[in-house]
Amino acid sequence: MFTSISIVSLLSYFLLGVIGWITYKIFIWPYYVSPLRKIPGPPSDNPILGNLQSLLSSVDSTDPKLEWVRKYGNIVKYNGLFNKPTLLVTDPKIIQDILTSSKAYDFVKSHNEFNLALLGNGLVFAEGDDHKRQRKMMTPTFTHGNIKEMVPTFIRVASTLKGLIEKEINQGNSNINLSPYISKTTLDIIGLVGFSYEFNSLTSSNELAAAYESLFNKQLSILQIAVMMAATYIPIIKDISTAMDVNFKNACEVISRVSRQLVEEKYKEAENGELKNKDLLSLLINTNKILPDEEKMTFEELKNQIMTFLMAGHETTSIAISWALYLLAQHPHEQDKLREELVKAFPDKSNFNPTYDEINSLEYLNCVIKENLRLIPPVPVVSRFNVKDEVFGEYMIPKNTETLIGTSVLQRSTELWGPTAENFDPKRWLDPSTTNAANLNYLPFLNGPRGCIGNKVALAEAKIILGMLIRNFVFQPTKGFKIKKASFPLTKPDPYLGLTVSIIES
Ligand code: HEM
């Protein structure tokens, strides 16, 4: 009897403790204790989700992040999950300090269990010395010389895409959902240039392509995103939730198994000497063979790089091309100007066969891609946690604070880009003062030691696909169809990119 009363009272104390701790964390600490409480920002919308709903919902016109920055300044404190004070920073100097100064490695990423399951612990998530070693080894793989060799592959896959769109139009369907087409195009390309692997997802079914499609062809709900964030703090949440989300679990298994198989096959091939293919994985394996043991990548690390390339290089590029088409459909005059340039360079539309140097010499195409990545960067924010106490402006930032670097807001700031900041105006890139200012204010690929290693691949690929499409088709908005922009983790068109497409006769 006595024992059961003790257990009951112990349990009551425990419960009271838990309730007290939750009350403190959600209702007291953020408002009366945290040093971040003095930083201005929006009031919390909700004690559980904080401001996440505003931050993560798809937007059609004004982005709430932009409104916060206009109202509260370049350092904004908002409330994250369970009201956790979190920062949104758009001050170019602070951003450069985080990204490029000697302190860059003092700002680490969230090692969210979901991201790790999808991307593997490759270059995107490596930290400190591990990251330096992997980055040093991988950088030579992304030289201009190697990217030039990828161009015929970009053209071949873009041409398959062109054929499929023509087929749809010839069958009488001109209102086309372009999202799956573009996403499969960039998946097929990264398969080929990354690992000489034929997904052929544009023309056939493939289990890896199906795994990605099942993961990305649906918009994440706020609840799903909140669960992903909670898993950063309580890893068991990932196990419980993946056990319930059979689709996610199966897709991760397929991605991991196929990536492993690809490395195994290349390893076998490499036993007979240097690999002759110029895909990224072959180049990495060749380099790895001649490195001293302490610098070599392990089998597991190489497998993780495959998962990394697939994730980092596929959806991002597809989203960039999608918004370029959308913006050109909204601005027919710009679309005509771009087409004029393409027609002049490629008078025979059936012979769109540029080299790397030729595609980069097209000035207006370059301006369109740059302006598109400014207005709608595929990665709208990146998150960092400071491992030491820091000072941002006049504020002390305690260690382990989450800071979002708001590139999408920075790139639309009227202070930095002038009164036309929110307009799609490719010709601004013809003005040298824009290019100079862009060193600090334009970060679609970030910069510094953690900047995108694949940016030159992405730019060449996007230019070729966009060039092929604009040379062959006219894109117009579909009457009555509204497209929003997802806010997290990537700015995907929501629900999808639906445009009205017609064929250009000559
Ligand atoms: C338009 C297309 C792309 C955009 C907008 C983009 C953007 C970015 C951004 C913003 C980051 C930094 C993420 C962070 O630090 O949190 C990043 C990193 C990275 N990207 Fe890209 N990316 C694109 C295409 C590609 C492609 C095609 C590849 C590979 C072939 C690639 C591979 C990577 C890798 C490996 C990293 C990690 C780099 C590191 O931490 O050292 N990306 N990318």
Residues whose N, C-alpha, C, O or C-beta is under 5 A from the ligand:
A	BS01	HEM	L123 V124 R135 F309 A312 G313 T316 T317 A320 P378 V379 V382 P444 F445 L446 P449 R450 G451 C452 I453 G454 V457 A458
